[in-house]
Amino acid sequence: MTGTGESHKERTIGQAKPFGHQSPPLRTGIGMWASRYQSPKVITHFARKVEATGYVDQLVVWDQLMNWFPQGLWEPKFTPLAGVCPDADSLCPDPFAAVAFALSGVERVGFAVATDSLRREPAELAQTLLTLATATEGRATLFLGAGEARHVIPFGRKRSLGIKRLEEALPILRLLLKEDKPVDFDGQVWKMRDAFLGNGGKDRRPEVMAMGSGPRLVAAALRYADGFSTGAPFVFADPAEYGKVIRGYKQTLVDLGRGNEPFSFALHHIAFLCDGKDDFERYVDNPLLKWYAATGGRINQADWAKEGIEPVMPLDWHYAFKMLPGSMTRDELLAIADRVPPEMVRKTFFYGTPEEVAAEIRPFAEQGADCHLIADVSGLVFETNPELRIERLAEVCRLVKAG
């Protein structure tokens, strides 16, 4: 029996119904910020404002236990958020609770949660997803990755188990979310017998996309998931390169007999919305942005060389395996930030006005990305009216859709 569960007994993956549903031509989502120093009811207000724009399809929450931005750099002179949220990690709410508060204020907007297979069991994930799916007429999406060190190692989990668990979680979720009768699964991590969550919520057809990179993750996504998600510009900076890869994945879907099934290709975008390209120059020396550029500007550190920039981190360094910002001192963090040149910061973000940001995202849509999830990090370094920030993000979504 393989870890991916490719040969099961009767009532398993081989007999499962087609997993997926017809995607709209193109959809967008925007990230929700929340602080546990505030009532989660503010999320409801945020969601209403987003839905009122009419251009956003999904509200997105990335499941973090520890923030990407380290506490060692979390001080008012670097970020205004430090004045209202004294520690960076309290900006990380429980994603499903946050979505529940958001959905209580909207009707048409859907949701997306990005989490991993190490911290959440597939049965409980399916139960939660089905519960929340009944609360919206919009799309319900789970993005599932193999886990990141900062969310697992400090809390006593083993990061090395992530890909094995993901390879089994995807087919298990396929069964639990789609089958209308009890199912079995005989894997190395999980063994199920007559497992059933009921059929409530399945009429809303929640979808599951794999999130991340690497040959095993991609193979599992193409075989078992509703879609595959990666990022731009931090994984793919060149739309043409992205398009070439996606065309190869589409051929693999045909080879697997899934050519007629709906399958989405999503991108997570890191954006910085401001008054224009020139305005962004005021922020290129901010240590928080420089830290992000060094550690996440390009996931594969060797990719910096293609753009004529020497990486700050070692070539074999990958944030998912090695980044533990909570274990670093302020001096260590600043030493990394000090080595980041301004051009690296510029290439890390899609930045500028909504028109300028949309112009950088749109070529990826033309190359086959049909789902675009946008995280605007400008709120880290300057204060803006929250409604203006929503309007700017919604305008990006409108322009990406309009082409």
C-alpha positions as CSV (number, residue, x, y, z in Angstrom):
1,M,0.0,0.0,0.0
2,T,1.5,3.3,-1.0
3,G,1.4,6.5,1.0
4,T,-0.7,8.2,-1.6
5,G,-3.4,5.7,-1.3
6,E,-3.4,4.8,-5.0
7,S,-4.8,1.3,-4.5
8,H,-7.6,1.0,-2.0
9,K,-10.4,-1.4,-1.4
10,E,-13.9,-0.9,-2.7
11,R,-15.5,2.5,-2.0
12,T,-12.3,4.4,-2.3
13,I,-10.6,6.8,-4.6
14,G,-10.9,4.8,-7.7
15,Q,-14.7,4.9,-7.4
16,A,-15.0,8.5,-6.2
17,K,-17.1,11.0,-8.1
18,P,-15.2,13.6,-10.1
19,F,-13.6,16.0,-7.7
20,G,-14.0,19.5,-8.7
21,H,-16.5,21.9,-10.2
22,Q,-16.8,24.4,-13.0
23,S,-14.7,27.5,-12.3
24,P,-15.6,31.0,-13.3
25,P,-13.4,32.4,-16.0
26,L,-11.4,34.2,-13.4
27,R,-11.8,35.0,-9.7
28,T,-10.0,37.0,-7.1
29,G,-9.6,37.0,-3.4
30,I,-8.1,39.4,-0.9
31,G,-6.4,38.7,2.4
32,M,-8.0,39.6,5.8
33,W,-5.9,41.2,8.5
34,A,-7.0,40.7,12.1
35,S,-5.6,41.3,15.5
36,R,-6.4,39.4,18.6
37,Y,-6.2,42.6,20.6
38,Q,-9.5,43.5,18.9
39,S,-12.8,41.8,18.8
40,P,-13.2,39.4,15.8
41,K,-16.4,41.3,15.1
42,V,-14.4,43.8,13.2
43,I,-13.9,41.1,10.6
44,T,-17.6,41.1,9.9
45,H,-17.5,44.8,9.2
46,F,-14.5,44.3,6.9
47,A,-16.3,41.5,5.0
48,R,-19.4,43.7,4.4
49,K,-17.2,46.5,3.0
50,V,-15.5,44.0,0.7
51,E,-18.7,42.5,-0.6
52,A,-20.1,46.0,-1.3
53,T,-17.4,46.6,-3.8
54,G,-18.8,43.9,-6.1
55,Y,-15.4,42.8,-7.4
56,V,-14.0,40.4,-4.9
57,D,-15.0,36.7,-5.0
58,Q,-13.3,35.3,-1.9
59,L,-12.1,36.5,1.5
60,V,-8.7,34.8,2.3
61,V,-7.0,33.9,5.6
62,W,-3.6,32.3,5.7
63,D,-3.3,30.0,8.7
64,Q,-0.3,31.2,10.8
65,L,0.7,30.3,14.3
66,M,3.7,32.6,14.2
67,N,4.0,35.6,12.0
68,W,6.4,35.8,9.1
69,F,7.4,39.2,10.4
70,P,9.5,38.7,13.5
71,Q,8.9,40.1,17.0
72,G,12.5,41.2,17.1
73,L,11.7,43.9,14.5
74,W,8.2,44.6,15.7
75,E,8.5,48.2,17.0
76,P,6.8,51.5,16.2
77,K,9.6,53.0,14.3
78,F,9.3,50.2,11.8
79,T,5.6,49.6,11.8
80,P,2.6,51.6,13.0
81,L,0.8,48.3,13.8
82,A,3.1,47.9,16.8
83,G,1.2,50.7,18.5
84,V,-2.1,48.8,18.4
85,C,-0.9,45.2,18.3
86,P,2.1,45.0,20.6
87,D,3.3,41.6,19.3
88,A,3.4,40.4,15.7
89,D,2.1,36.9,16.4
90,S,-1.3,38.3,17.6
91,L,-2.0,39.2,14.0
92,C,-2.6,35.5,13.4
93,P,-6.2,34.6,14.2
94,D,-7.6,31.1,13.9
95,P,-8.5,31.1,10.2
96,F,-11.8,29.2,10.4
97,A,-13.1,31.3,13.3
98,A,-12.2,34.4,11.3
99,V,-14.0,33.1,8.3
100,A,-17.1,32.4,10.4
101,F,-17.2,36.0,11.6
102,A,-16.7,37.2,8.0
103,L,-19.5,35.0,6.6
104,S,-21.9,36.3,9.2
105,G,-21.9,39.6,7.4
106,V,-22.0,38.6,3.7
107,E,-24.1,36.6,1.3
108,R,-22.3,36.4,-2.1
109,V,-18.6,36.5,-1.2
110,G,-17.0,33.1,-0.6
111,F,-13.9,32.2,1.4
112,A,-10.5,30.6,1.2
113,V,-8.3,29.2,4.0
114,A,-4.7,28.3,3.4
115,T,-3.4,25.8,6.0
116,D,-1.3,22.6,6.1
117,S,-1.6,18.9,6.6
118,L,0.6,18.8,9.7
119,R,-1.6,20.8,12.1
120,R,-5.1,19.9,10.9
121,E,-6.5,16.3,10.4
122,P,-8.3,15.7,7.1
123,A,-11.5,14.5,8.8
124,E,-11.8,17.7,10.9
125,L,-10.8,19.8,8.0
126,A,-13.6,18.3,5.9
127,Q,-16.1,18.8,8.7
128,T,-15.2,22.4,9.2
129,L,-15.2,23.2,5.4
130,L,-18.6,21.6,5.0
131,T,-19.9,23.6,7.9
132,L,-18.7,26.9,6.6
133,A,-19.7,26.2,3.0
134,T,-23.3,26.2,4.0
135,A,-23.0,29.8,5.1
136,T,-22.2,31.3,1.7
137,E,-23.4,31.3,-1.9
138,G,-19.8,31.9,-2.9
139,R,-16.9,29.6,-3.4
140,A,-15.5,27.6,-0.5
141,T,-11.8,26.7,-0.9
142,L,-9.2,25.0,1.1
143,F,-5.5,25.5,0.2
144,L,-3.5,22.7,1.7
145,G,0.3,22.7,2.0
146,A,2.9,20.4,3.6
147,G,3.7,22.8,6.5
148,E,6.3,25.4,7.5
149,A,8.9,25.2,10.2
150,R,7.7,28.3,12.1
151,H,4.3,26.7,12.7
152,V,5.4,23.3,13.6
153,I,8.9,23.0,15.2
154,P,8.3,25.5,18.0
155,F,5.2,23.6,18.9
156,G,6.7,20.1,19.0
157,R,5.7,18.8,15.5
158,K,7.9,17.2,12.9
159,R,8.2,19.1,9.6
160,S,9.6,16.1,7.8
161,L,6.2,14.3,8.0
162,G,4.5,17.1,6.0
163,I,4.6,15.8,2.4
164,K,3.7,12.2,3.4
165,R,0.6,13.5,5.3
166,L,-0.3,15.8,2.4
167,E,-0.1,12.9,-0.1
168,E,-2.7,11.1,1.9
169,A,-4.8,14.1,3.1
170,L,-5.7,15.0,-0.5
171,P,-7.3,11.7,-1.5
172,I,-9.0,11.4,2.0
173,L,-10.5,14.9,1.6
174,R,-11.6,13.9,-1.9
175,L,-13.5,11.0,-0.5
176,L,-15.0,12.7,2.6
177,L,-16.2,15.8,0.7
178,K,-17.6,14.1,-2.3
179,E,-18.8,10.6,-1.6
180,D,-22.4,10.2,-0.4
181,K,-21.7,6.9,1.5
182,P,-19.1,5.6,4.0
183,V,-15.6,5.2,2.7
184,D,-12.4,3.3,3.4
185,F,-8.8,4.4,3.1
186,D,-5.8,2.2,3.7
187,G,-2.7,4.5,3.9
188,Q,0.5,4.6,5.9
189,V,-0.5,7.6,8.0
190,W,-4.3,7.2,8.1
191,K,-6.5,4.0,7.9
192,M,-10.2,4.6,7.7
193,R,-13.1,2.2,7.8
194,D,-16.7,3.2,7.1
195,A,-15.8,6.8,7.6
196,F,-18.6,9.2,6.9
197,L,-19.4,12.9,7.7
198,G,-22.9,13.0,6.3
199,N,-24.0,14.8,3.2
200,G,-24.9,18.2,4.6
201,G,-23.0,20.9,2.8
202,K,-21.8,18.8,-0.1
203,D,-24.3,20.5,-2.4
204,R,-22.0,23.6,-2.1
205,R,-19.1,21.5,-3.4
206,P,-16.2,22.8,-1.4
207,E,-12.9,22.6,-3.3
208,V,-9.4,21.6,-2.2
209,M,-6.3,22.9,-3.9
210,A,-2.7,21.8,-3.1
211,M,-0.4,24.7,-2.2
212,G,3.3,24.7,-2.5
213,S,6.0,23.2,-4.7
214,G,8.1,20.1,-5.2
215,P,7.6,17.1,-7.4
216,R,5.7,15.0,-4.9
217,L,3.3,17.8,-4.0
218,V,2.6,18.6,-7.6
219,A,2.0,15.0,-8.5
220,A,-0.5,14.6,-5.6
221,A,-2.2,17.8,-6.6
222,L,-2.6,16.7,-10.3
223,R,-3.9,13.3,-9.3
224,Y,-6.3,14.1,-6.4
225,A,-7.0,17.8,-6.0
226,D,-9.3,20.4,-7.5
227,G,-6.4,22.6,-8.3
228,F,-2.8,23.7,-7.7
229,S,-1.6,27.0,-6.2
230,T,1.8,28.6,-6.1
231,G,2.9,32.3,-5.9
232,A,4.0,35.3,-7.9
233,P,6.4,37.0,-7.9
234,F,8.0,34.9,-5.1
235,V,8.0,31.6,-7.0
236,F,7.3,32.7,-10.5
237,A,8.5,36.2,-11.4
238,D,8.1,35.7,-15.2
239,P,4.6,35.1,-16.6
240,A,6.0,33.3,-19.6
241,E,7.8,30.8,-17.4
242,Y,4.7,30.2,-15.4
243,G,2.6,29.6,-18.5
244,K,5.1,27.0,-19.8
245,V,4.9,25.1,-16.5
246,I,1.1,25.3,-16.4
247,R,0.8,24.0,-19.9
248,G,2.9,21.0,-18.9
249,Y,0.6,20.4,-15.9
250,K,-2.5,20.5,-18.1
251,Q,-0.9,17.8,-20.3
252,T,-0.3,15.7,-17.3
253,L,-4.0,16.0,-16.3
254,V,-4.9,14.7,-19.8
255,D,-2.5,11.8,-19.3
256,L,-4.1,11.0,-16.0
257,G,-7.6,10.9,-17.5
258,R,-8.6,14.2,-15.9
259,G,-8.5,16.4,-19.0
260,N,-12.3,17.0,-18.9
261,E,-12.5,17.7,-15.2
262,P,-12.4,21.3,-14.0
263,F,-9.1,22.1,-12.4
264,S,-8.0,25.5,-11.2
265,F,-4.6,27.2,-11.2
266,A,-4.2,29.7,-8.4
267,L,-1.6,32.3,-7.5
268,H,-0.9,34.0,-4.2
269,H,0.4,37.5,-4.8
270,I,2.3,39.7,-2.4
271,A,1.4,43.3,-3.2
272,F,2.2,46.7,-1.8
273,L,-0.4,49.3,-2.7
274,C,0.6,52.9,-2.5
275,D,0.4,56.1,-4.5
276,G,2.7,54.9,-7.2
277,K,6.1,53.5,-8.1
278,D,7.9,56.6,-7.0
279,D,6.0,56.7,-3.7
280,F,7.2,53.1,-2.9
281,E,10.8,54.4,-2.8
282,R,10.1,55.9,0.6
283,Y,9.8,52.4,2.1
284,V,12.5,50.3,0.4
285,D,14.8,50.7,3.5
286,N,12.2,49.5,6.0
287,P,13.7,46.5,7.9
288,L,10.4,44.6,7.8
289,L,10.2,44.8,4.0
290,K,13.9,44.0,3.7
291,W,13.5,40.9,6.0
292,Y,10.6,39.7,3.8
293,A,12.7,40.3,0.7
294,A,15.6,38.3,2.1
295,T,13.5,35.3,3.3
296,G,10.5,35.2,0.9
297,G,11.2,37.5,-2.1
298,R,12.2,34.3,-4.0
299,I,11.4,31.0,-2.4
300,N,14.3,29.4,-4.4
301,Q,17.2,31.5,-3.4
302,A,19.1,30.6,-6.6
303,D,16.3,32.4,-8.6
304,W,17.8,35.8,-7.5
305,A,20.8,35.1,-9.7
306,K,18.6,35.1,-12.8
307,E,17.7,38.7,-12.0
308,G,21.2,39.8,-11.3
309,I,20.9,39.9,-7.6
310,E,23.0,38.1,-5.0
311,P,20.8,36.3,-2.5
312,V,21.2,37.2,1.1
313,M,20.3,33.7,2.4
314,P,22.4,30.6,1.5
315,L,21.4,28.9,-1.7
316,D,20.1,25.8,0.1
317,W,18.0,27.9,2.5
318,H,14.2,27.5,2.2
319,Y,11.9,29.3,4.5
320,A,9.5,26.4,4.9
321,F,12.3,24.2,6.4
322,K,14.6,26.7,8.1
323,M,12.9,30.0,9.0
324,L,12.3,30.4,12.7
325,P,12.1,34.1,13.3
326,G,11.0,33.7,16.9
327,S,14.4,32.2,17.7
328,M,16.4,35.1,16.3
329,T,17.7,38.1,18.2
330,R,17.1,41.7,17.0
331,D,20.7,42.0,16.0
332,E,20.6,38.8,13.9
333,L,17.5,40.0,12.1
334,L,18.9,43.5,11.4
335,A,22.1,41.9,10.1
336,I,20.1,40.1,7.5
337,A,18.0,43.2,6.7
338,D,21.1,45.3,6.3
339,R,22.4,43.1,3.5
340,V,19.3,43.6,1.3
341,P,19.7,46.0,-1.5
342,P,16.8,48.2,-2.6
343,E,16.4,46.4,-5.9
344,M,15.7,43.2,-4.1
345,V,12.9,44.9,-2.2
346,R,11.5,46.3,-5.5
347,K,11.5,42.8,-7.1
348,T,9.8,41.2,-4.1
349,F,6.4,43.0,-4.4
350,F,4.0,43.9,-7.0
351,Y,3.8,47.5,-6.0
352,G,2.3,50.9,-6.9
353,T,-1.3,52.0,-7.7
354,P,-4.1,49.5,-8.3
355,E,-3.5,50.1,-12.0
356,E,0.2,49.3,-11.7
357,V,-0.3,46.2,-9.5
358,A,-3.0,44.8,-11.8
359,A,-0.8,45.4,-14.8
360,E,1.8,43.0,-13.2
361,I,-0.8,40.4,-12.2
362,R,-2.8,40.3,-15.4
363,P,0.0,38.6,-17.6
364,F,-0.2,35.6,-15.2
365,A,-4.0,35.4,-15.8
366,E,-3.3,35.4,-19.6
367,Q,-0.9,32.5,-19.0
368,G,-3.5,30.4,-17.3
369,A,-3.9,31.4,-13.7
370,D,-7.7,31.6,-13.0
371,C,-7.6,32.4,-9.3
372,H,-5.7,35.3,-7.8
373,L,-5.3,35.8,-4.1
374,I,-3.8,39.2,-3.1
375,A,-2.1,40.0,0.2
376,D,-1.4,43.8,0.6
377,V,1.4,44.3,3.1
378,S,1.5,48.1,2.8
379,G,-0.4,48.4,6.1
380,L,2.8,47.2,7.8
381,V,4.6,50.4,7.2
382,F,2.1,53.2,6.8
383,E,-1.3,54.0,8.1
384,T,-4.2,54.2,5.6
385,N,-8.0,54.5,6.1
386,P,-9.1,50.9,6.1
387,E,-11.9,51.6,3.6
388,L,-9.5,53.2,1.2
389,R,-7.3,50.0,1.5
390,I,-10.4,47.9,0.6
391,E,-11.2,50.1,-2.3
392,R,-7.7,49.9,-3.7
393,L,-7.6,46.1,-3.4
394,A,-11.1,45.8,-5.0
395,E,-9.9,48.0,-7.8
396,V,-7.0,45.6,-8.4
397,C,-9.5,42.8,-8.6
398,R,-11.7,44.6,-11.0
399,L,-8.8,45.5,-13.3
400,V,-7.4,41.9,-13.2
401,K,-10.7,40.6,-14.3
402,A,-11.3,43.3,-16.9
403,G,-8.0,42.6,-18.6
